[in-house]
Amino acid sequence: MRKKKGLFIFVISTLLLISAIFLPGLGRIHAQGDSIAACSVDRGLDIVFVMDSSGSMMKNDLTNVRIQAAKRIMSDLHEYDRAAVIQFNENASNLQSLTNNRYAVNAALDQVVASGGTDMSAGLKEAIHEFSVNGGNNHQIMIILTDGFSINNTESLRLAEEARSRNIRTYTIGLGESSSLPIPFLTNIANKTGGQYFQAVNAVQLTSIFDRIRQIVDELRDPKVPSNWVLTKDLHVTGDLVLQENMKLDANGYNVTVDGDLVLLSCSELRSVSGIVQATNIEQSPGSIINLNNSQLETAHMYKQNGFLRVNGGYEGKEDPEIRIRGPFEQGPSGHLVLGGNVLLANENIVQEGRIEVGKGLIHAKEDVEQKGSFDLQQGILQVDGNLTLAGGPLIDEEFKTNRSLNVNGGVVLVGSENQLKQSTKRGNITQKSGQLYVNHGTVEVFGNYTIKDGWLTMIKGSMDTIVSDYQKGDGDYVHVYRDFSMESPRNHASRPYKYLGKNMDDQGHLTDGVLRVDGKFKQIGDVQFHSQYSDRSQDYKQNFSKTNFNAAGRHKVLLTGKTPISVQGSEFVFNILEVEGRIVDYLPWGNTLKWNRLIERDVSANADLKSLSINDIPVHNFSASTLTYYNHVIQASSIQGPLREIKVDARADDHLNAKVTYMGNYLSDDGTAQIKVLVTAKDGKTTKLYTINVSAGGVSPDTVSSLELNRESLVFMRAGNSFTPERETIGYRVLPTTATNQQVTWSTLNPSVAVVTNGIVIPVDVGTTTIIAKTVEGNFVKTVNVEVRSDHQVVQGVRTLADFVENTDRYNQIMSLYDASQIGIVVPGRYVQGVTFLTSGNMMNGRITTDSTVSRVVAKVNGISLPATSLGIGSNAFLMSRGGIQTGDYVEVIVYNSTGDELESIQTTYPLNYSPQNNIPHGFYSIKRLLDNPSLFDDILDTFAPEQLRFEAH
């Protein structure tokens, strides 16, 4: 972000001159909580040489030029500088820890001997360890020299990210021709940490490269003398303002305005008391400090915060936010924000990698937020108008105190808003890619979808019994998902005993208290578990435990209100307390064997109150749920919709998920008045409230037509015999502006053999597709609607299994309405696959699959990976599959096909359990009618077979 503008750039020499001539001295500024001892004037350089000692070095650097070049840097070390030497091949060794004894470092460089292979990750790991154990106040520099391709590059990139988070600057040097070097990889390593990549085609060039690096790092030393600057009036800088290292700027109650960029280098400080700090962009380096005391900070665009920012006290008690960022806010891994109960407003995205402590304050992002670091609300509020992404990485401790989590901590997370519930799902969603959402006595409201692709949802805190119906926000952990909830994480959420290195380290449960409310669909994905005797955390965050990713206990409760089928895969999935609106049968596909510890079916609600009411987008004055009649609600005539002079009514019930709202009289009469009646019927079907609103309209000014709106873009009809479902559909329309005199619209169809239209009413004729065209008489504005008339057999296309049949509620309803229930059903397997037998030899598994003569091809899968299954010969009904490295508990699926390629059936088992058909349930076709008439039979089938194993058929 930093740049030279040439207008008015403050450099350190100018500042020193001004402060020396005009301003009194200023004592050293210290930020409470964040020490800047590392910013001493005696600060030097800590340089760690990471030298490739693989065997190829003997050929590429016969005379050890690299050693002599490194020693040239040692010859220029200052009093407070130190150096260390690490060599690596397949492994790494520390030849000399950080020391200011240059002779010891030179002796260590002479010990670098070339032999073996190349694993740069080993050298990186050893260097980071050296800095963490023996590092001090100095600038941290790493110089890596290598002459070829390395192994474990993914690990090296991860370690580079760790070096970046520790503020270790890395310079990489590649020795050799471009074709023999991984240049993009070495460049990436350097760029991640703010360093630079260099290439030496031959060893001779190493001397000049090491000299160049020495010059670059020498610039980190200056200035050595602190500069103090105290304002005596408002400061206005027309260009950039750069606060150099160790410089202290005290605004002293005055305002600071920078037309360009405000840049704080390492160890610089800015203090503002009862003032305003404004800049186009602000960039804070690690170790820099901004203290706002009853002050305001504002950027016209970006704020890149990689230092410390503390906000003490509100800005003059005004409603304006203490921090206003009109562009994006990017916090680096060294960034630390202490908001102190105040307000930060960002007009664009927030990306957070460091540490944020809100302290009963508010962070409001008008766009998206991505959390990667430690984010602690401390009873504050995080409001995200766009989407929230969680990516904090693995858990570090079982107490959840040092993890890079989003810790709600008694606060509130708001993602989206109620207004977005009527819109698309593109905003208002939480996507958890990794890390932890630690609710911790807090409230999370998600007005879109909450999808956990990886990581943990931790709900373990509560202050009251979750069984009570009035458990709400503030009563303990409370997560409310207004649309769909999907648990797809491979991380274990259950309480599980395991050992690590022989030590008992039982895994803590993550779903033991609080309430998770889901108004849309509830879905759990995953039924795999590898190495069941270990925790996924002890396996370096890589193993899959998805069968236990939703396993609740204690007082945890799930409240479902959407009346949509629950979708579950995990064999160890279990609700603790499951509470549903209505009855559990409203949420289950046939025979679903969900597990719960306690079930609560809610009584039917008698709530018939309105929560909000507006007419033509104007809220009704003094609206109250208990007041039923309102007078003199005035609307503008220009806001009236359509040729029928329709009035727009927005009425939202208090029990909006269940209560029914209908209204009448929403048309303006010739005298410019209307009496609108809104009827609310509670879920019990008995309790009602009738609200009456008397409306009058202002004058009308005629206008010309400017556009046309339709209420839909497509229509679908289903044909069964000579009848259609639905029999007809009406396309709603709106001519704009509504004040236009000519509101007429003409209608036509491109293919009348498929569907015809009259005044917006579409009637299907035959199977096919067509387009309905609407056009205004005045202005010829055109809108279209795509129409498709499907035959009854099309609705079952793509429905292969019982799981497919019940997965989509709309499709299920269409099939049930078009087909005779005696002609559709499922096929119980066992006819074609007659047995699977496992034989083990050493580490090799052989599986013998026996089929009937109809089968011509067999596909076997282990944990989803396909294996070839070879026929044992012509005329044989047996096939053989082989796999090495198979383990107990691996999931095995066998699929068989006929000669034309049609799938006949599939069976599943778990290695090493052999499969044979179930004699208690004969194979064959079972109609839906038969299953509905005999629920116990259906239960027996589903106790034996998963829905994915049962093929769907329509006769």
C-alpha positions, 0 to 999 in steps of 0.5 A: 500500500505504501507509495511515493506521491511526491506531494508531501511525504514526511520522512524521519529527518524532517520530523526530527528537525521540526520536533527539535526546533518547535516542540517540547520533549515527549516521554515514551508511550507504552500501550497497556497490555502490549509490551513494546520492549522489543522496540528498544533503541538497542534492537539489532538483528537475529539472522539464522542461516538455513543451509542446504547440505545435500550431496548435490552441493559438492557439484554446484559449489566446489569451493564453498563460495556460499560459506565465504559469502555468509561470513561476509554478513558476519563481518558486518554484525553490530553490537546487538546482532546475533546469528545461528547456523542450521544445515539440512538434507533429509534431516536438520541439525543446529550447528550453532544457536543464536550468539553474538560471537561471530567466530563461533558462527564462522566455525559453525559455517565451516562445519556444513558438509554436503551429503544426502537428500533435500527436505527444506521443511526440516530446516524451516522447522529447526529454524523456527524452533531456534527463534522460539527458544532463543529469540529476543528483542531483535528483528528476526531474519531467516536466510535459506540457501538450496540448490534443487527440488525438495520433498515435503513442500506442503509442510514447508509452505505451512511452516512459512505461514507459521514464520509469518505469524511469528514475524520472521522475515525469510529470504530464499536463494536458489543456486543453479539453472532455472530448470533445476530449481522450484522457483515458484515454490521458493518465491512463495516461501519468501513472499509469505513472510515479506522477504525476497527470492534471489537466484544464483546461476552459479556459485560465483554470484552468491557473494553479490546476493549475500551482500544484497541481503546484508544491505536490505536487512541493514535498513531495519536498524535505522533509526536508532534514536527515538523521535518524539513529536507532539502536535500544537495544532491540527495536522493536515498532510496532503501526501503520505505520512510515514512514522518511522521505527521508534517514532512517537506521534502524540496528537495532543488533543488535535486532529490528524488528517492524511490525504494519502496513506498513514504508515506506521513502521515497526515500533512506531506509536500514534496516540490520539486523545479526544481527536480524529485521525483520518487517512485514505489508507492505514497500514500498521507493521508488526510492533507498531501501536495506535492508542485511541482515547475518546477519539475516532479513526477513519479511513477512506479506503483500506486499513491493514492492521498488523500491529496493536490498536487499542480503543479507550472510551467513546468518541465524545459520547457521539453515535459515530463509530470510534473506528470507521473503515470505508473499505476493507479491514485486513488484520495480519497474524501479528495484529491485535485489536482491543475495542474496549466496548466501542464500535468498529464499522467496515463498509467492505469485507473483514479478514482477520488473522490475528487477535480481536477482543471486542469487550461489550462493543460492536463490530459491524461488517457491511459485507463478508467476514473471514475469521482465521485468528482468535476472535473473542466477543467478550459480551459484544456483538459481531454483526455481518451483513454478508456471509461469515466464514470460519477457518481457525484451524485445529484445536490446540487445547481441550479448555478452548482457551488458546484456540483460534476460535470465534469465541462468542463469550456471552455476546451475540453473532448476527449473520444477515437479517430478517429482511433477507429471509424473503430473498435469496440465500446468497447472503446471511450464511455461515460456512465453517471450513475449519476451526471452532465456533465456541458459543460459550454462553452466547447467542448466534443468529444465522438468517441464512444457512449454517454449513459445517464443512470441517471443524467444531461447533462447541455448545457446552455452556448453559444457565438453565434447563433446556427442556423448558419452552421459554429457553431463549437468547441469553439463557446459555448457548443458543444458536438459531439457524433460520434456514438450513443446518448441515453438519458435514465436518469430519471432526468428532463431537462426541465424548470419546476415550482414547490414548495418546502415546500411552496416556489417557486423554479422553476427548471432551464432548462438544454438544452437551448443553444449550439449544440449536434451533433450525427452522429449515432442513437439518442434515448430517453427512458422513459415516466413516471412522478411521483409527477409532482408538485415537482422537482426530486432534492426536492425528494431527487434524487429518483423520476422519471421524464423521460418524461421530460429528453430531453426537449430543449428550448432557442438556443439549437440545435441538429444536426443529420447526421447519417440518422438513425430513431430517437427513442423517448418515452417521451410524453413531448420530444421536440427538440428546433432546429433540424438540419439534413443532408438531409431531415427529412424523412430520420430520421423518421419511418412512421408517427412519430410525433416528436416535434420541435420548428424549423427544418433545412434541410441541403443542399446537400454538394459539398465537394469532398476534401480528408482529409488524404491519406496513401498507405500501412499504409505510409502517402503520403508525403506532402499531401494536399487536393488541390494537386491532383498528387503525385510521387515516393511514395515508399512501401516495397514489404513485405507489399503487400497483397494477391496473386493479389499483392494488395496495401492497400489504406486508403483514408478518405474524409473531408466530411467522413459521406457523400462523396463517395471514390472509388479507382482503380489501387491498384495492383502492376505490374510486374515491381514493380510499380503502379498508384493508382487513388482515386476518391472522389464524393461529396454528391451532386453527381456532384462535384468530385476530382481525386487524382493520386499516383505513387507508387514503391516497394522495393525488395522482400524476399521470406518467408513461410506461417505463418497465414491466415486471412479472412475478415468475420466470418459469412454470412447470406442469405435470401430465398424467393421462389426460389431466394436468397438475396444476390445471392452470397457473396465473402469471402476476404482473406489474406495469411501472410506474404505477401512475402510468395511464396505460396499464394494458399488457398483451399475452402470447405463446410461442408454441400453443400446442404445449400451452396457451395463455389468456390475460396471464392465465396459462393452461397446459395442452400437451408435453413439451416446452414453450415461452409465454410472452408479455408485452406492454401496449405502451412502450412495448416492454417485454418479459417472458416465462419459460413453460415446461409440461412434463409427462408423468414418467419424467418425474421419476428420472434420476430417482434410483433409490429410496434415499432419492425418493424421499430426499426432495419433498416436492418431487416426492409429492409429485410422484405420489400424486401421479402414480398409483401407490401399488405401482411404485416401490422398492426392491429388497436386495439378495436376488443378484448378490448371493454372498461376499466372503473375505479371505486375508493373506498377510496385508492383502484382502481377497473378496469372493463375490457370488452372484446369479447368472444375470450379472455380467459386471461387478464393481466393488468399492472400499471407502468409496474407492472403486476396485476392479472385480474380475470374473473367475471364468466363463460360466462362473457366477463368482468374481474376485476383488483384491485390496492391500492395506485394508483395515477392520471397519473399512466400508465395502460396497458391491454393485452388480450390473447386467449385460446392457449396463443396467444396475441390478442392485447394491449391497454394503458391509463392513470389513471383515464381516461377510455378507449373505442375503437376509432370510427374514426379509425375502428379496423382491419388489415391495410396493409403497402401498404395501409398506404403508399398510404394513409399517412393521414390515417397513421398519424391519426392512429399514432396520436391515437396509439403508435407504441407499441400498433399496432400489426404487422402481415405478411400474 
